[in-house]
């Protein structure tokens, strides 16, 4: 009969405490481990949250994600900031066009 040495513990990505490698969830903070990480920490979730409403606030999910490599986190950061700049510029142009249409359109009425 051979003695097996216990498997090395791994740190939880949420709280950093050591948990067993067989644990699907952290016993201290309850965060899912491995395949049980929530969908919004993956590529599709981050893209969906950025485009559908969170914008630059999704960067918190990018940098907290255990699924993304460090290089992917930097790529997402640059892309999200570029997308945010593009949306702000587009909204400003839209506001300027509406403002010009309203002020130019009302000038014929003496206002």
CNS distance restraints for C-alpha pairs under 8 A (distance, minus, plus):
assign (resid   7 and name CA) (resid  20 and name CA) 7.59 0.50 0.50
assign (resid   7 and name CA) (resid  21 and name CA) 7.09 0.50 0.50
assign (resid   8 and name CA) (resid  20 and name CA) 7.26 0.50 0.50
assign (resid   8 and name CA) (resid  21 and name CA) 7.08 0.50 0.50
assign (resid   9 and name CA) (resid  18 and name CA) 5.75 0.50 0.50
assign (resid   9 and name CA) (resid  19 and name CA) 5.42 0.50 0.50
assign (resid   9 and name CA) (resid  20 and name CA) 4.73 0.50 0.50
assign (resid   9 and name CA) (resid  21 and name CA) 5.72 0.50 0.50
assign (resid  10 and name CA) (resid  18 and name CA) 5.33 0.50 0.50
assign (resid  10 and name CA) (resid  19 and name CA) 5.56 0.50 0.50
assign (resid  10 and name CA) (resid  20 and name CA) 6.26 0.50 0.50
assign (resid  10 and name CA) (resid  21 and name CA) 6.04 0.50 0.50
assign (resid  11 and name CA) (resid  15 and name CA) 7.98 0.50 0.50
assign (resid  11 and name CA) (resid  16 and name CA) 4.99 0.50 0.50
assign (resid  11 and name CA) (resid  17 and name CA) 5.22 0.50 0.50
assign (resid  11 and name CA) (resid  18 and name CA) 4.28 0.50 0.50
assign (resid  11 and name CA) (resid  19 and name CA) 5.98 0.50 0.50
assign (resid  12 and name CA) (resid  16 and name CA) 4.64 0.50 0.50
assign (resid  12 and name CA) (resid  17 and name CA) 5.54 0.50 0.50
assign (resid  12 and name CA) (resid  18 and name CA) 6.17 0.50 0.50
assign (resid  12 and name CA) (resid  19 and name CA) 6.43 0.50 0.50
assign (resid  12 and name CA) (resid  26 and name CA) 6.39 0.50 0.50
assign (resid  12 and name CA) (resid  31 and name CA) 7.82 0.50 0.50
assign (resid  12 and name CA) (resid  33 and name CA) 7.27 0.50 0.50
assign (resid  13 and name CA) (resid  31 and name CA) 7.94 0.50 0.50
assign (resid  13 and name CA) (resid  33 and name CA) 7.60 0.50 0.50
assign (resid  13 and name CA) (resid  66 and name CA) 6.39 0.50 0.50
assign (resid  14 and name CA) (resid  29 and name CA) 7.18 0.50 0.50
assign (resid  14 and name CA) (resid  31 and name CA) 6.22 0.50 0.50
assign (resid  15 and name CA) (resid  28 and name CA) 7.76 0.50 0.50
assign (resid  15 and name CA) (resid  29 and name CA) 6.48 0.50 0.50
assign (resid  17 and name CA) (resid  28 and name CA) 7.63 0.50 0.50
assign (resid  19 and name CA) (resid  23 and name CA) 6.81 0.50 0.50
assign (resid  19 and name CA) (resid  26 and name CA) 6.51 0.50 0.50
assign (resid  19 and name CA) (resid  27 and name CA) 7.42 0.50 0.50
assign (resid  23 and name CA) (resid  33 and name CA) 7.27 0.50 0.50
assign (resid  24 and name CA) (resid  32 and name CA) 5.96 0.50 0.50
assign (resid  24 and name CA) (resid  33 and name CA) 5.17 0.50 0.50
assign (resid  24 and name CA) (resid  34 and name CA) 6.95 0.50 0.50
assign (resid  24 and name CA) (resid  35 and name CA) 7.88 0.50 0.50
assign (resid  24 and name CA) (resid  36 and name CA) 6.56 0.50 0.50
assign (resid  25 and name CA) (resid  30 and name CA) 5.56 0.50 0.50
assign (resid  25 and name CA) (resid  31 and name CA) 5.49 0.50 0.50
assign (resid  25 and name CA) (resid  32 and name CA) 4.37 0.50 0.50
assign (resid  25 and name CA) (resid  33 and name CA) 5.39 0.50 0.50
assign (resid  25 and name CA) (resid  36 and name CA) 7.44 0.50 0.50
assign (resid  26 and name CA) (resid  30 and name CA) 4.74 0.50 0.50
assign (resid  26 and name CA) (resid  31 and name CA) 5.41 0.50 0.50
assign (resid  26 and name CA) (resid  32 and name CA) 6.51 0.50 0.50
assign (resid  26 and name CA) (resid  33 and name CA) 7.04 0.50 0.50
assign (resid  31 and name CA) (resid  37 and name CA) 7.31 0.50 0.50
assign (resid  32 and name CA) (resid  36 and name CA) 4.56 0.50 0.50
assign (resid  32 and name CA) (resid  37 and name CA) 4.75 0.50 0.50
assign (resid  32 and name CA) (resid  38 and name CA) 7.15 0.50 0.50
assign (resid  33 and name CA) (resid  37 and name CA) 5.58 0.50 0.50
assign (resid  37 and name CA) (resid  41 and name CA) 7.12 0.50 0.50
assign (resid  37 and name CA) (resid  66 and name CA) 7.98 0.50 0.50
assign (resid  38 and name CA) (resid  42 and name CA) 7.75 0.50 0.50
assign (resid  39 and name CA) (resid  44 and name CA) 7.88 0.50 0.50
assign (resid  39 and name CA) (resid  45 and name CA) 5.83 0.50 0.50
assign (resid  40 and name CA) (resid  44 and name CA) 7.43 0.50 0.50
assign (resid  40 and name CA) (resid  45 and name CA) 4.07 0.50 0.50
assign (resid  40 and name CA) (resid  46 and name CA) 5.83 0.50 0.50
assign (resid  40 and name CA) (resid  49 and name CA) 7.79 0.50 0.50
assign (resid  40 and name CA) (resid  61 and name CA) 7.57 0.50 0.50
assign (resid  41 and name CA) (resid  45 and name CA) 6.17 0.50 0.50
assign (resid  41 and name CA) (resid  46 and name CA) 6.36 0.50 0.50
assign (resid  41 and name CA) (resid  61 and name CA) 6.16 0.50 0.50
assign (resid  41 and name CA) (resid  62 and name CA) 6.94 0.50 0.50
assign (resid  41 and name CA) (resid  64 and name CA) 7.75 0.50 0.50
assign (resid  41 and name CA) (resid  65 and name CA) 5.01 0.50 0.50
assign (resid  41 and name CA) (resid  66 and name CA) 7.32 0.50 0.50
assign (resid  41 and name CA) (resid  67 and name CA) 6.73 0.50 0.50
assign (resid  42 and name CA) (resid  46 and name CA) 6.20 0.50 0.50
assign (resid  42 and name CA) (resid  65 and name CA) 7.27 0.50 0.50
assign (resid  42 and name CA) (resid  67 and name CA) 6.16 0.50 0.50
assign (resid  42 and name CA) (resid  68 and name CA) 7.30 0.50 0.50
assign (resid  43 and name CA) (resid  47 and name CA) 6.25 0.50 0.50
assign (resid  43 and name CA) (resid  68 and name CA) 7.90 0.50 0.50
assign (resid  44 and name CA) (resid  48 and name CA) 6.02 0.50 0.50
assign (resid  45 and name CA) (resid  49 and name CA) 6.07 0.50 0.50
assign (resid  46 and name CA) (resid  50 and name CA) 6.10 0.50 0.50
assign (resid  46 and name CA) (resid  58 and name CA) 6.63 0.50 0.50
assign (resid  46 and name CA) (resid  61 and name CA) 7.08 0.50 0.50
assign (resid  46 and name CA) (resid  62 and name CA) 6.87 0.50 0.50
assign (resid  47 and name CA) (resid  51 and name CA) 6.18 0.50 0.50
assign (resid  48 and name CA) (resid  52 and name CA) 5.77 0.50 0.50
assign (resid  49 and name CA) (resid  53 and name CA) 6.04 0.50 0.50
assign (resid  49 and name CA) (resid  54 and name CA) 5.55 0.50 0.50
assign (resid  49 and name CA) (resid  55 and name CA) 7.18 0.50 0.50
assign (resid  49 and name CA) (resid  58 and name CA) 6.48 0.50 0.50
assign (resid  50 and name CA) (resid  54 and name CA) 5.02 0.50 0.50
assign (resid  50 and name CA) (resid  55 and name CA) 4.33 0.50 0.50
assign (resid  50 and name CA) (resid  56 and name CA) 6.89 0.50 0.50
assign (resid  50 and name CA) (resid  57 and name CA) 7.69 0.50 0.50
assign (resid  50 and name CA) (resid  58 and name CA) 5.73 0.50 0.50
assign (resid  50 and name CA) (resid  80 and name CA) 7.20 0.50 0.50
assign (resid  51 and name CA) (resid  55 and name CA) 6.30 0.50 0.50
assign (resid  54 and name CA) (resid  58 and name CA) 5.62 0.50 0.50
assign (resid  55 and name CA) (resid  80 and name CA) 7.03 0.50 0.50
assign (resid  55 and name CA) (resid  83 and name CA) 7.94 0.50 0.50
assign (resid  55 and name CA) (resid  84 and name CA) 6.27 0.50 0.50
assign (resid  56 and name CA) (resid  80 and name CA) 6.23 0.50 0.50
assign (resid  56 and name CA) (resid  81 and name CA) 6.50 0.50 0.50
assign (resid  56 and name CA) (resid  84 and name CA) 6.45 0.50 0.50
assign (resid  58 and name CA) (resid  62 and name CA) 6.49 0.50 0.50
assign (resid  59 and name CA) (resid  63 and name CA) 6.27 0.50 0.50
assign (resid  59 and name CA) (resid  77 and name CA) 6.55 0.50 0.50
assign (resid  59 and name CA) (resid  80 and name CA) 7.60 0.50 0.50
assign (resid  60 and name CA) (resid  64 and name CA) 6.13 0.50 0.50
assign (resid  61 and name CA) (resid  65 and name CA) 5.84 0.50 0.50
assign (resid  62 and name CA) (resid  68 and name CA) 7.59 0.50 0.50
assign (resid  62 and name CA) (resid  73 and name CA) 6.00 0.50 0.50
assign (resid  62 and name CA) (resid  76 and name CA) 7.22 0.50 0.50
assign (resid  62 and name CA) (resid  77 and name CA) 7.65 0.50 0.50
assign (resid  63 and name CA) (resid  73 and name CA) 6.25 0.50 0.50
assign (resid  68 and name CA) (resid  72 and name CA) 5.85 0.50 0.50
assign (resid  68 and name CA) (resid  73 and name CA) 6.27 0.50 0.50
assign (resid  69 and name CA) (resid  73 and name CA) 6.26 0.50 0.50
assign (resid  70 and name CA) (resid  74 and name CA) 6.48 0.50 0.50
assign (resid  71 and name CA) (resid  75 and name CA) 6.32 0.50 0.50
assign (resid  72 and name CA) (resid  76 and name CA) 6.07 0.50 0.50
assign (resid  73 and name CA) (resid  77 and name CA) 6.09 0.50 0.50
assign (resid  74 and name CA) (resid  78 and name CA) 6.29 0.50 0.50
assign (resid  75 and name CA) (resid  79 and name CA) 6.17 0.50 0.50
assign (resid  76 and name CA) (resid  80 and name CA) 5.87 0.50 0.50
assign (resid  77 and name CA) (resid  81 and name CA) 6.11 0.50 0.50
assign (resid  78 and name CA) (resid  82 and name CA) 6.09 0.50 0.50
assign (resid  79 and name CA) (resid  83 and name CA) 6.04 0.50 0.50
assign (resid  80 and name CA) (resid  84 and name CA) 6.06 0.50 0.50
assign (resid  81 and name CA) (resid  85 and name CA) 6.16 0.50 0.50
assign (resid  82 and name CA) (resid  86 and name CA) 6.15 0.50 0.50
assign (resid  83 and name CA) (resid  87 and name CA) 6.18 0.50 0.50
assign (resid  84 and name CA) (resid  88 and name CA) 6.19 0.50 0.50
assign (resid  85 and name CA) (resid  89 and name CA) 6.14 0.50 0.50
assign (resid  86 and name CA) (resid  90 and name CA) 6.09 0.50 0.50
assign (resid  87 and name CA) (resid  91 and name CA) 6.06 0.50 0.50
assign (resid  88 and name CA) (resid  92 and name CA) 6.13 0.50 0.50
assign (resid  89 and name CA) (resid  93 and name CA) 6.23 0.50 0.50
assign (resid  90 and name CA) (resid  94 and name CA) 6.15 0.50 0.50
assign (resid  91 and name CA) (resid  95 and name CA) 6.07 0.50 0.50
assign (resid  92 and name CA) (resid  96 and name CA) 6.11 0.50 0.50
assign (resid  93 and name CA) (resid  97 and name CA) 6.10 0.50 0.50
assign (resid  94 and name CA) (resid  98 and name CA) 6.17 0.50 0.50
assign (resid  95 and name CA) (resid  99 and name CA) 5.98 0.50 0.50
assign (resid  96 and name CA) (resid 100 and name CA) 6.01 0.50 0.50
assign (resid  97 and name CA) (resid 101 and name CA) 6.09 0.50 0.50
assign (resid  98 and name CA) (resid 102 and name CA) 6.10 0.50 0.50
assign (resid  99 and name CA) (resid 103 and name CA) 6.04 0.50 0.50
assign (resid 100 and name CA) (resid 104 and name CA) 5.67 0.50 0.50
assign (resid 101 and name CA) (resid 105 and name CA) 5.60 0.50 0.50
assign (resid 102 and name CA) (resid 106 and name CA) 6.01 0.50 0.50
assign (resid 103 and name CA) (resid 107 and name CA) 6.16 0.50 0.50
assign (resid 104 and name CA) (resid 108 and name CA) 7.56 0.50 0.50
assign (resid 106 and name CA) (resid 110 and name CA) 7.09 0.50 0.50
assign (resid 106 and name CA) (resid 111 and name CA) 5.84 0.50 0.50
assign (resid 107 and name CA) (resid 111 and name CA) 5.33 0.50 0.50
